[in-house]
Amino acid sequence: MIVIESASPVPPFEQLRAQLARQIHDRTLAVGARLPTIRRLAADLGLAVNTVGRAYRELEEAGLIETRGSAGSFVSAAGEQGRERARHAAAEYAAVIASIGLDTEEAVRIVRAALAK
Protein backbone atom coordinates (compact mmCIF):
# COMPACT_ATOMS: atom_id res chain seq x y z
CA MET A 1 0.00 0.00 0.00
CA ILE A 2 1.33 3.40 -1.00
CA VAL A 3 0.55 6.38 1.21
CA ILE A 4 1.42 9.92 0.17
CA GLU A 5 1.55 12.37 3.06
CA SER A 6 0.54 15.78 1.72
CA ALA A 7 1.92 17.54 4.83
CA SER A 8 5.35 15.91 4.43
CA PRO A 9 8.31 18.08 3.40
CA VAL A 10 9.36 15.18 1.13
CA PRO A 11 8.04 15.71 -2.41
CA PRO A 12 5.29 13.30 -3.49
CA PHE A 13 7.38 11.77 -6.29
CA GLU A 14 10.12 10.94 -3.76
CA GLN A 15 7.63 9.46 -1.29
CA LEU A 16 6.28 7.25 -4.07
CA ARG A 17 9.74 6.30 -5.35
CA ALA A 18 10.98 5.43 -1.87
CA GLN A 19 7.93 3.34 -1.01
CA LEU A 20 8.05 1.38 -4.27
CA ALA A 21 11.82 0.86 -3.90
CA ARG A 22 11.30 -0.43 -0.36
CA GLN A 23 8.58 -2.83 -1.55
CA ILE A 24 10.90 -4.10 -4.28
CA HIS A 25 13.84 -4.53 -1.89
CA ASP A 26 11.79 -6.33 0.76
CA ARG A 27 10.16 -8.42 -1.99
CA THR A 28 6.62 -7.24 -1.29
CA LEU A 29 6.74 -6.57 -5.03
CA ALA A 30 8.27 -9.65 -6.61
CA VAL A 31 10.51 -9.73 -9.65
CA GLY A 32 8.28 -9.65 -12.72
CA ALA A 33 5.32 -8.06 -10.93
CA ARG A 34 3.46 -5.64 -13.15
CA LEU A 35 3.07 -2.14 -11.76
CA PRO A 36 -0.06 -0.08 -12.30
CA THR A 37 0.04 2.25 -15.28
CA ILE A 38 1.24 5.74 -14.54
CA ARG A 39 -2.21 7.16 -15.20
CA ARG A 40 -3.93 4.57 -13.03
CA LEU A 41 -1.57 5.04 -10.08
CA ALA A 42 -1.79 8.83 -10.39
CA ALA A 43 -5.59 8.62 -10.26
CA ASP A 44 -5.54 6.16 -7.34
CA LEU A 45 -3.17 8.34 -5.31
CA GLY A 46 -4.58 11.71 -6.37
CA LEU A 47 -1.27 12.75 -7.91
CA ALA A 48 -0.35 14.37 -11.19
CA VAL A 49 0.63 12.00 -13.97
CA ASN A 50 4.02 13.73 -14.23
CA THR A 51 4.66 13.06 -10.52
CA VAL A 52 4.16 9.33 -10.91
CA GLY A 53 6.06 9.38 -14.21
CA ARG A 54 9.07 10.94 -12.49
CA ALA A 55 9.03 8.31 -9.73
CA TYR A 56 8.85 5.52 -12.34
CA ARG A 57 11.71 7.09 -14.36
CA GLU A 58 13.93 7.25 -11.29
CA LEU A 59 13.12 3.64 -10.40
CA GLU A 60 13.95 2.63 -13.95
CA GLU A 61 17.24 4.55 -13.87
CA ALA A 62 18.09 2.71 -10.64
CA GLY A 63 17.40 -0.60 -12.38
CA LEU A 64 14.52 -1.51 -10.07
CA ILE A 65 11.82 -1.49 -12.73
CA GLU A 66 11.76 -1.84 -16.49
CA THR A 67 9.26 -0.52 -18.96
CA ARG A 68 8.31 -2.81 -21.82
CA GLY A 69 6.59 -0.38 -24.14
CA SER A 70 2.84 -0.74 -24.23
CA ALA A 71 3.04 -3.87 -22.02
CA GLY A 72 3.73 -1.65 -19.01
CA SER A 73 6.25 -1.41 -16.20
CA PHE A 74 7.51 -4.41 -14.27
CA VAL A 75 9.77 -5.09 -11.30
CA SER A 76 13.18 -5.80 -12.77
CA ALA A 77 15.40 -8.76 -12.01
CA ALA A 78 18.28 -6.28 -11.67
CA GLY A 79 17.34 -5.71 -8.03
CA GLU A 80 17.87 -9.41 -7.31
CA GLN A 81 21.11 -9.38 -9.29
CA GLY A 82 22.26 -6.49 -7.13
CA ARG A 83 21.60 -8.52 -3.98
CA GLU A 84 23.62 -11.38 -5.40
CA ARG A 85 26.51 -9.02 -6.18
CA ALA A 86 26.35 -7.71 -2.61
CA ARG A 87 26.39 -11.26 -1.20
CA HIS A 88 29.39 -12.12 -3.35
CA ALA A 89 31.24 -8.95 -2.32
CA ALA A 90 30.46 -9.67 1.35
CA ALA A 91 31.86 -13.18 1.04
CA GLU A 92 35.04 -11.81 -0.55
CA TYR A 93 35.33 -9.17 2.18
CA ALA A 94 34.85 -11.79 4.89
CA ALA A 95 37.66 -13.86 3.36
CA VAL A 96 40.00 -10.84 3.36
CA ILE A 97 39.10 -10.04 6.99
CA ALA A 98 39.80 -13.64 8.01
CA SER A 99 43.10 -13.72 6.12
CA ILE A 100 44.43 -10.58 7.84
CA GLY A 101 43.08 -11.49 11.27
CA LEU A 102 40.70 -8.59 11.96
CA ASP A 103 37.92 -9.25 14.42
CA THR A 104 34.25 -9.02 13.46
CA GLU A 105 33.60 -5.75 15.28
CA GLU A 106 36.44 -4.00 13.45
CA ALA A 107 35.28 -5.42 10.12
CA VAL A 108 31.75 -4.12 10.73
CA ARG A 109 33.09 -0.66 11.72
CA ILE A 110 34.98 -0.53 8.44
CA VAL A 111 31.83 -1.39 6.48
CA ARG A 112 29.74 1.16 8.39
CA ALA A 113 32.33 3.85 7.66
CA ALA A 114 32.34 2.95 3.98
CA LEU A 115 28.53 3.04 3.80
CA ALA A 116 28.41 6.42 5.53
CA LYS A 117 30.38 8.07 2.71
Sequence and secondary structure as in RCSB ss.txt:
>XXXX:A:sequence
MIVIESASPVPPFEQLRAQLARQIHDRTLAVGARLPTIRRLAADLGLAVNTVGRAYRELEEAGLIETRGSAGSFV
SAAGEQGRERARHAAAEYAAVIASIGLDTEEAVRIVRAALAK
>XXXX:A:secstr
     TT SS HHHHHHHHHHHHHHTTSS TT B   HHHHHHHHT  HHHHHHHHHHHHHTTSEEE GGG EEE
 THHHHHHHHHHHHHHHHHHHHHHHT  HHHHHHHHHHHHH 
